[in-house]
């Protein structure tokens, strides 16, 4: 979330609650000022994961949980594009330009 949706979330979170940010696919700036936090004292804004090349981190437990949910049919993963890995550049461009709804699957065969 990001942009207007993050601004709205900051206005809705309970006092001492946490808003977790996982990316900013909208690419929008998040406009807010301190008045948005009145009535929401002690709120925390937390990034889920940030890709810092200088920091070693592992998401294996989180990824294991996601894979188990998909395997059990409790989490649906929409696939918006399935193509050869040789089509990586166009697939990345389509993802970047938000032309794909869902995930892109690149077959390595």
C-alpha positions as CSV (number, residue, x, y, z in Angstrom):
1,X,0.0,0.0,0.0
2,X,1.1,3.5,-0.5
3,X,-0.3,6.9,-1.6
4,X,-3.8,7.7,-0.6
5,X,-4.5,4.2,0.8
6,X,-1.6,4.5,3.3
7,X,-2.8,8.0,4.3
8,X,-6.3,6.6,4.9
9,X,-4.9,3.6,6.9
10,X,-3.0,6.0,9.2
11,X,-6.2,7.7,9.9
12,X,-8.0,4.4,10.7
13,X,-5.5,2.6,12.8
14,X,-6.3,2.2,16.5
15,X,-4.2,4.0,19.1
16,X,-1.0,2.0,19.7
17,X,-1.8,0.0,16.5
18,X,0.6,-0.9,13.7
19,X,0.3,-0.2,10.0
20,X,2.5,-2.7,8.1
21,X,3.7,-1.5,4.7
22,X,4.5,-4.2,2.1
23,X,5.7,-2.2,-1.0
24,X,4.2,0.7,-2.8
25,X,2.8,-0.7,-6.0
26,X,0.8,2.5,-6.7
27,X,4.1,4.4,-6.8
28,X,2.3,7.4,-5.3
29,X,3.7,9.6,-2.6
30,X,1.9,9.4,0.8
31,X,0.7,12.8,1.8
32,X,0.0,13.2,5.5
33,X,0.7,15.6,8.4
34,X,0.8,15.1,12.1
35,X,-2.8,16.1,12.4
36,X,-3.7,12.8,10.8
37,X,-2.4,11.1,13.9
38,X,-4.5,12.9,16.5
39,X,-6.6,10.2,18.2
40,X,-4.1,7.6,17.0
41,X,-1.4,8.1,19.6
42,X,1.4,5.5,19.8
43,X,0.8,4.3,16.3
44,X,3.7,2.6,14.5
45,X,4.5,2.5,10.8
46,X,6.4,-0.7,10.0
47,X,7.9,-2.0,6.8
48,X,7.4,-5.7,6.3
49,X,10.6,-6.2,4.4
50,X,13.0,-3.8,2.6
51,X,15.5,-4.9,0.0
52,X,18.7,-3.5,1.5
53,X,21.6,-5.2,-0.2
54,X,23.8,-4.5,2.9
55,X,21.5,-6.5,5.2
56,X,21.3,-10.2,5.3
57,X,17.8,-11.5,6.1
58,X,15.7,-14.6,5.5
59,X,12.1,-14.9,4.6
60,X,12.1,-18.7,4.5
61,X,9.5,-19.1,7.3
62,X,7.2,-16.6,5.7
63,X,7.6,-18.2,2.3
64,X,7.0,-21.6,3.7
65,X,3.7,-20.4,5.3
66,X,2.6,-18.9,2.0
67,X,3.4,-22.1,0.0
68,X,1.5,-24.2,2.6
69,X,-1.5,-21.9,2.3
70,X,-1.5,-22.2,-1.5
71,X,-1.1,-26.0,-1.4
72,X,-4.0,-26.3,1.0
73,X,-6.2,-24.2,-1.3
74,X,-6.6,-21.4,1.4
75,X,-4.7,-18.8,-0.7
76,X,-5.4,-18.1,-4.3
77,X,-2.5,-16.8,-6.4
78,X,-3.8,-15.4,-9.7
79,X,-1.5,-15.8,-12.6
80,X,-1.7,-12.9,-15.1
81,X,1.1,-14.0,-17.4
82,X,2.8,-17.3,-18.1
83,X,5.7,-17.3,-20.6
84,X,9.2,-18.5,-21.2
85,X,12.1,-17.2,-19.1
86,X,13.5,-16.0,-22.4
87,X,10.8,-13.4,-22.4
88,X,12.0,-11.9,-19.1
89,X,12.5,-8.3,-20.3
90,X,8.9,-8.0,-21.7
91,X,7.5,-9.7,-18.6
92,X,9.3,-7.3,-16.3
93,X,8.2,-4.3,-18.4
94,X,4.6,-5.5,-18.2
95,X,4.8,-5.9,-14.5
96,X,6.5,-2.5,-14.0
97,X,3.8,-0.8,-16.2
98,X,1.0,-2.6,-14.2
99,X,-0.2,-4.4,-17.4
100,X,-0.5,-7.7,-15.6
101,X,-3.0,-8.5,-12.9
102,X,-1.6,-11.2,-10.7
103,X,1.7,-12.9,-10.8
104,X,4.0,-13.6,-13.7
105,X,5.3,-17.1,-14.1
106,X,8.4,-17.7,-16.2
107,X,8.9,-21.3,-17.4
108,X,12.5,-22.5,-17.4
109,X,12.2,-25.4,-19.9
